[in-house]
């Protein structure tokens, strides 16, 4: 193994007000086997000054690049990584470092067969703008030493923690480098696309029941035009169809992750189209007209038919299948 067991990669863009707290949480303990790589993606605020203030910490590297987006910044971070594992985190979040050293010890030990863990996953605490916190984690630690065990527990894991995000997982750098994996340049959905590209190479997985990641949920949602919403829907629809194909090859044909991805994308797009119709004063007719512009909507929803879902997703499925009812539901919520 290399000097560093873990490399933390943090893309930053105009996050001077929060990246300091993120880095302070990482450096709360001195962990010699942890490298921290921060890529400043062309910030124009005080981010650079904040990053310089952490110089001198063990394993700390930061660099500035022209603004090219979060995927490019993460990919640049991968090229600088020296750890055996990579953890991608967001600049406005924080971590509990008491989790890192014990997990590094588990990584050093490897599986019972003394082979490296291909994937490490763990829980998170989601903090809302109101201050409320919800925990997302598996009930107990899981040591899945082969793909068969991983496949059997796949829905257990990703019903408890998000599948689509990289911040609740450690990825083996050797797998990323050997298979030339990277984050694609997309307006949205690049995290899930990376996870799905990595998935075929997972033959062992350690899942911790701990919740070391504090995820800050944004208090506001950025506004998108109808054109932008439909473009993002199309991009993510293509990504999910590719994800389904990968799942099928791996024998994960009835995964709840598939049904959740389909219904959440349709539901999320409806929300954006509803807001645009409301702001344009086109009412329910304008909303339904734009819904009809969503390509192959019924065929896409049908991909999730017959797949197990949670009670919460059952509600979202109903509203996704009935856009008229969705409009009434959303309108009543906003009265």
Buried (B, 14 or more C-beta within 10 A) or exposed (E): EEEBBBBBBBBBBBBBEBBBBBBEBBBBEEBEBBBBBBBBBBBEEBBBEBBEEBEEEEBBBBEBEEBBBBBBBBBBBBEBBBBBBBBBBBBBBBBBBEBBBEBBEBBEEBBEEEEBBBBBBBBBBBBEEEEEEEEBBBEEEBEBBEBEBBBEBBBEBBBBBBBBBBBBBBBBBEBBEEEEBBBEEBEBBBBBBBBBBBBEBBBBBBBBEBBBBBBBEEEEEEEBEBEBBBBBBBBBBEBBBBBBEEBEEBEBEEBBBBBBBBBBBBBBBBEBBBBBBBEEEBEBEBBBEBBEEBEEBEEBBEBBEEBEBEEEBEBBBEBBBEBEEBBEBBBEEEE
